[in-house]
Amino acid sequence: MAPAEVAAPSCSSCGAVQSRLGKTSCSAGEPTSPPRPGSCPTSTQGEIIGSALAELRGDGPDARLARVAARVEGLGYRQTEDGPQARWTRVEDTVAFARLMGYRKIGIATCLGLLDETSRLVAVLEAQGFEPTSVCCKAGSADKCDVGVADGAKIRPGGFLVFDNVNWYLPSDSRTPHSRSLGDGVKDPQMQAATDVLAAWSCTWLTNGVNDTAIYVRP
């Protein structure tokens, strides 16, 4: 006989119950908890849950992380007539968690559109004695077309250009060998036409003394 098919977990189905009662069947040690739905992993995934709990009852890094996270949760909420209410922001939660875990370095993966907010977070973490490191989604300056995205599917089609060895074609005050000086002008009419198109684009000119690269972004 084929084994019975186990229902896929669907904890989202308890959203209405939580909104109405303020709790779900997950509430530990509460006899008045509502009944579990048929897809509840507490009922259908007992073996996996039991194995995970065994790990969290041990002395490994995951167990310590879980205990510290629970402690921070207890410190960061206060009981009110309407139930638990957060008294810390998520940034304060993070600071407390990192401090109790003994972390000093904190990595931040951020978005190009959130760099201002990231700089404020970095300032807060530094003021708290941490060593934050941040990386944004556009690190590497790769065009989405390089990974198979059609140009027309981008937010700014044709709005990103990396021009390698730009000093061979466009004039500049670069000291890289074989660079065209300001007096030399643009190399040829084709490059002049391209320069006319790029005139309104913002340009970041980079050099390592051997090669120059210009990164153009359309406004």
Secondary structure, DSSP 8 states (H G I E B T S, - for coil): ----------GGGGHHHHHHHS--TT-TT-TT-----TT-HHHH-HHHHHHHHHHHTSSSHHHHHHHHHHHHHHHHEEEETTEEEE-S-HHHHHHHHHHHHT--EEEEEE-GGGHHHHHHHHHHHHHTT-EEEEEETTTT---GGGGT--GGGSSSTT-EEEEETGGGTSB----STT-B-TTT--SSHHHHHHHHHHTTSEEEEEE-SS-EEEEEE--
